[in-house]
Amino acid sequence: MDGEKGFRSGFISIVGRPNVGKSTLLNALLGEKLSIVSPRPQTTRNVVRGIKTGRDYQVIFLDTPGMHRPKGMLNEFMVNEALNSIKDTDGILYMVEAHRPIMADDRFIMRHLKVINCPVVLVMNKIDLVKKQELLPLMEDYSRMFPFKEIVPVSALTGDGLEELLCVLKGILPEGPMYFPEDLLTDQPERFIVSEIIREKVFLFTHQEIPYSVAVQVEGFKEDRERNLVVINAVISVERKSQKAIIIGRGGSMLKKIGTSAREDMERFLGCRVYLELFVRVEKDWTKNRRLLKEFGYR
């Protein structure tokens, strides 16, 4: 299949405001959970690459952090990650919510898209929350603001419109080789995926500012093939002692809940048994410290 005439391949960035459903869309298109998801905005911090291979195409999706006017060093890193992902790509999926009007962050994003020389497809997500007659005026508003290649209404949650979206994508991909083996879901290191799974559970199980003050580092990842087992040691870093107490919970209950849920997802992803050991460490105001941001992978 590699190199066959007519085979199409390329890189597609998924961009949009925080919490519009970019990671949910990627997972739905892949048919597997790769990007972490939570109801909270700014869950995604790094670009996550997901690979979908069909009979005559391969698309490498770049799931990006939500684009917004950044406040603080960590947010600045996240927005730069998203902006860098669209500079050298074959196409862009610009994702918005079908039940919300055009917002200031949308205008901010479209200003950046206007200087990019590649096709941009407007993906109107969450159509399950609106009636068709409510959707058309919003489509017209976006069309007046930007020359989109196509506008595709979808529901990443229910799967509506995803087949049509894939057809549109195949139409904008250039002819090219198969970049990755056809059974590969991502080229991200397993350590990265594992750390993201842990961070997702913190987002899901804790409240207020705690998730945004958390960084996860995998310090040990040892495979025991004979026992079909992976031993993982990870550190959850927070900014204050009070946050550490919340992450641990009474008698270690919260840390156990996070660890149990994370381990179950890791076993599904890795296809083997996992022994997971979690530690919690205080790194005072790490989100404001450039050295620590770099150390935690936010370069």
Secondary structure, DSSP 8 states (H G I E B T S, - for coil): -TT-TT-EEEEEEEEESTTSSHHHHHHHHHTS--S---SSTT---S-EEEEEE-SSEEEEEEE--------SHHHHHHHHHHHHHTSS-SEEEEEEETTS---HHHHHHHHHHTT--S-EEEEEE-GGGS-HHHHHHHHHHHHHHS--SEEEE--TTT-TTHHHHHHHHHHHS-B----S-TT----S-HHHHHHHHHHHHHHHH--TTGGGG-EEEEEEEEEEGGGTEEEEEEEEEESSHHHHHHHH-GGGHHHHHHHHHHHHHHHHHHTSEEEEEEEEEE-TTGGG-HHHHHHTT--
